[in-house]
Amino acid sequence: MLYHQLTYVIVALLISSVLLLTVDTKIYAVNAMHREKKYANVIGWIYLSLFLLIGLAQLFYL
């Protein structure tokens, strides 16, 4: 049960990070929203690092 829930969390983190780093940063750059672009970048990299951390933990420990 926990394995499947972690899988959903991992997929959600991957999709969210990719969308934040590609789509949102482009939208904010075009609209000259520099602060929002920076925050989207930071949150996208945090989500991506959490994806890698939880994904590797699930791969090796569960």
LINVENZI-V60113 format. One line per field, one symbol per residue. ss: DSSP state (A for helix, B for strand, O for the rest). A space follows every 50 residues. Layout:
ss = ???
This chain:
ss = OAAAAAAAAAAAAAAAAAAAAAAAAAAAAAOOOAAAAAAAAAAAAAAAAA AAAAAAAAAAAO
